[in-house]
């Protein structure tokens, strides 16, 4: 990116009410067959346009074609039975009904590549595409086959690498891996989490990002956050090893969370997508609030490596609130951009 402080979002944006019920996760589709395919493309167009109207620099599909950021990918794999659902505890936090691994996993065919090509055909702006990370995939299903989280994560890493290479060929500029599980299972992160992530990005020439957050603004997450105390130091566990890794960009949560800003120092040298928009409430940030978060982050990340972003996906929010927050992000970034340019 040549522009200073290029804005982007963590990934998901609300879906139109004619496509899926708004403000809920895992919302079932309201259309079927051909109508669903066309509906997803129309929703992607609308989502892209809303990002563009808000002045977002690095745009995405708003995850309009997936029901959920992890399970939709998993459901497209061999070895996973999505009708055989089991209830598991996700992120050590809340129960959810998820698909089961019943045999060796492999990718039948590209999962998101057609969607990415479609997004590419709609804009010349840089595009970012989100995929789930290996550890978060393992943590979002029931494994009745490998019976080893690490073994399954290595298998997923290989599959993700195949998908990522095709997304790159489709013209995606940044491929992001979502790893909220990195904020929970610290021993696994350092034993095999980062290693499997590096396997997933092996050989890629486009930029790569990892998104680590405290989750969507749903009750289970908010309740969990209330138990974390006044200082959230979870990033301290994964950051030193991530700093040494081949990942280009780290996307993290800052605004309204209790993450001490100085933890960003631990990933010095990486580009940082700084979450300056809270996705867990309906209050639209003022541009000045966004600017204040970015200014604080600038103490620990060089200006040319700072990417203003949202804390997490905005799928569970109303479209109106999400639009307001996107505009606030742009306006806040513009304030700080101006300040930086005046100093030059
Ligand atoms: Zn997130």
Boltz pocket constraint, residues with backbone or C-beta under 6 A from the ligand:
constraints:
  - pocket:
      binder: B
      contacts: [[A, 10], [A, 180], [A, 211], [A, 212], [A, 213], [A, 214], [A, 215], [A, 216], [A, 311], [A, 312], [A, 313]]
      max_distance: 6.0
